[in-house]
């Protein structure tokens, strides 16, 4: 299997775990403040990360070559995690996931200045179509528009910048190092909200937090590996598999079903993303 296909497979697995992680986070944020959920779920990932470092990679794998890069990625992770949990607290799961699909188009826009990856005319057409799909979902100026729909879009922009920086950092840092230090930064940032009304965690909630930590660690490790193995603009559209998971989990857990606008916008976004992948395949074959 080629590195690109391995990267896409890693991304597919990562997105499945990440959607499950988002569903559990949505469940938790109904009972706990956003900052508390962000902090504890990230801290819980250390349950997976620390044994992996101890018994598989060794502590040397956590060596930092680019402190500034690790810090900036961690801060982007903080912003993205907070926006994600906030969005899940006020919007249906499928709507949040659908609007997050704009991230690959942000990635394509910024991949040229940040990674020196060429953005072809076909990609620009796909980017324009993708943003049109987002507008269909959001319906700005219409009666169905709500400012809260901007939260997942802002999260998508933040995540796109984080993922692009991840691909740069992967040239010098190990995947586990990137995951570990970002986790520490996010947990520390979330802990600063403790004076503002954290709630007691009972045994049941603790089990949910452990579950979300394991899912979060697995998802982000797979996504870091995906961006190490394949070009950013190829890996990013694989995220669309998350829509199927989001619709299923949203319906089973909360009885949520997207309206026709969300389905229509998602169809446009997914189609444009597939078009971007095909354009990349043609460009790769021509090189």
N, C-alpha and C positions, 0 to 999 in steps of 0.2 A: 504494500500500500504506500502511495506517495505521501510525502510530508503534508501536502495540501489536503488530501483526503483524510489523513489522520487528524489534522487540525479541525476539519469540518465535523468529524465524528466526535472529537472531544467537545466541540461547541454544542452539538446536539445533546450530549449527555449533561453538560453543564447547564444548559437552558432548562432541561427537564427538572433537575434538582433546584435550580434557581426559582422556577415557578412554584414548586412545592414550598420552598423557603418563603416566598412572598405570600402564599396562602396562609401559612402558619403565622407570619408576621401580622397579617391582617386580623387574624383571630386574636393575637396578643394585644394589638394596639386598641382593641375595644375595651380592654381592662386596665392598660398601663399607659403612662405618658410616652410620647414619641422618643424622647431622650433616653428613657429607661429601657425601652425595647431595643433601641440602637446599641446601647452600651452592653446590655447583658447578652444579646444574641451574638455580638462580635466576641465578647469575652468567652462565650461558650464554645466558639470555634477552636479555642486553644485546647479543648479536650481531644480534638483530632490532631491539631498541628503539633503540639509538644511531643506526644508519643511518636509521631512520624519522624520528627527531627531526631529524637533520641535513638530510635531503633533502625532508621532507614538511611537518612542523609548525614547525620552527625551535625553537631552545632556549628561546624565550619561552613555549612551551607547557608547560614544566616548572615554571612559576611556581607557588609554593605560597601559597594564600590562607588555608588553615587548617592551620598546622603541627601543632597538637594532634590534629586529625582524621586527618591523614596518619600521624602517629606511632602512634596507637591502631590504625588499620587495619593498618599494617605489623606491629605486634606480634600482632594477631589472625591475620594471614597467617603469621607465624612459627609460632604454636601450631598452626594448621591444617595447615601443610605438614609439621611434625614428626609430628603425630598420624597424618596420612595415610600418610607413608612408613613409620612404625612399624607401622601396621595392615597395610599391604601386605606387610611382612616376615613376618608371623605368621598371616595369614588368606588364603583364596582371594580372587581379584580380585572375582568376582561377589558374594561375601558382603560385602565392604567396600563396594562400590558400592550394594548393596541397603540396607545400614544407613545409608549417607549420604543415602538418600532421605527420612530424617526431617527433613532441613534445611528443606524448604518449610514444614513444620508449625511448626518453631521460628520461621521467618520470619513466619508468620501470627500467632503468639502475640505476638511482639515488635514487629510492625509498627504496632500501635496506640500504644504509648508512645514509640517511636523516630521514627515517620514520621507520626503522627497519621492513619493509614489505618484506617478502620472495619473491624472484624472482625464479620461477620454471624453469625447463628445457624447458617446452613448451613456456614460455614467452621468453626465450633466442632465441628460434627458430623464434618466431614471430618478435623479435627485429631485428634479422639478415635479415629476409625477408623484413621488413619495410625499412631498410637502403638500401637494394638492389633496392627497388622501387624508393627511392630518387635518386639513381645513374642513374636509367633509365631516370628519368625526366631531370637530370642535364647533362647527357652524357659527363662526364669529358674526355678531350682529343679528343672529336668529334668536328665537324664543328659547331654544334648547341650550344656548351658550351659558356657561358658568365659568367664572374666573378660576375655579379650582382645576379646570381642565389644563391650565397652564403649568400646574405643578409637575405632572409626569413629563411634559415637554422639556421643562427646565432640568428635570432629572435625566432625561435622554441626552441633553447637551453635555451635562456634567459627566455622565457615564462615557460618552463618546471621547471626551478629552482624556478621561482616565484610561480608556482602552488604548488610545493612541500612545499615551505615555508608557503604558505597559509594554507595548511592542518595542519601544525604544529601550526601556529598562531591561527587557529580556536579553538584550545583546551583552549585558555585563552582569546582571543579577540572576540568581537562580529563582525558579518559580516559587519555591517555598519561602525564600527570603522576602520576595515581594509580598506574598500573602501574609507572612508573619508580621512584618513591620506595619503594613497597612491595617492589620487587625488591631495591633497595639494602639495605633494613632486613633482609630475610630472608637475603640472602647474608652480610651482616655478622654476623648472629646465628649462622648455621651455621658461619662461620669460627672462632668462639670455641671450637668443639669440636676444632679441629686438634690441640691438644696431647694429645688422648685417643685417639690411635691411627688417624689417617688412613692410607690405603694408597696406594701408587704407582699412577698412572693411565697405562696403556699406550695405544697408538694406537687399538686397537679400543674400549676404554672411553671414550676421548676422543670418538670419533665418536658413541657412544651418548649421552654427555653433551650434545654439540652438538644432537643430534636432540631430546632431551627439553627442551632450552632453547627451541628453535624452537617445539615443540608447546605448551610452557607459555606462552610469550609470546602466541602466537596465540589460545589458549584464553581466557586471562584478559582480553585486549583485547576479544574478542567478548562475554564475559560482562559486562564493565564497560559496554560499549555497550548491551547488552540491558537492564541495570538503569537506564540513562539514559533509554531509550525507552519502557519499559513499567512498570506497577506491579509491585512485588516479588512479590506473591502470585500474579500471572499468569505471570511469567517462571519462577519457581522450579520448578513442576511439570514444565516441559519437560526438566528433568534426567533424567526417567525414561527417556528414550531411551538414556541411558548404560547401562542394564541389558542391552539387546540387545548393545551393543558389548562389555560386560564378560564376558558369557557366551561370546560368540564368541572373544574374545581369550584368555580364561582356558583355554578348551578347546584352542585351536590351539597356544598357547605352553606350557602346563603340564599339559594333560590334565585340567583341573579342571572338574567339573560340580557345580552346586549340588544339595543334597539336597531332598527334597520339602518340608521345612519352609521352606527359603529361597524356593522357588517360591511356596508358599502365602502367606507373609508379603509377598513382593514383589507378588503379585496384589492383596492387600488395600491395600497402600500406594499402588500405582499407581491403583487404582480410587478410593480416597479423594482422591488428588491430582486426578484428572480431575473428580471431583465438586466440588472446590474451584474449579477453573477454570470449570466451568459455573455455579456460584453467582456467581462474579465477573462472568461474562458477563450473567447476569440482572440483577445489581445495576447494571451499567454501562448496560444498556438502559433501566432504570427511571429513571436520573438524567436 
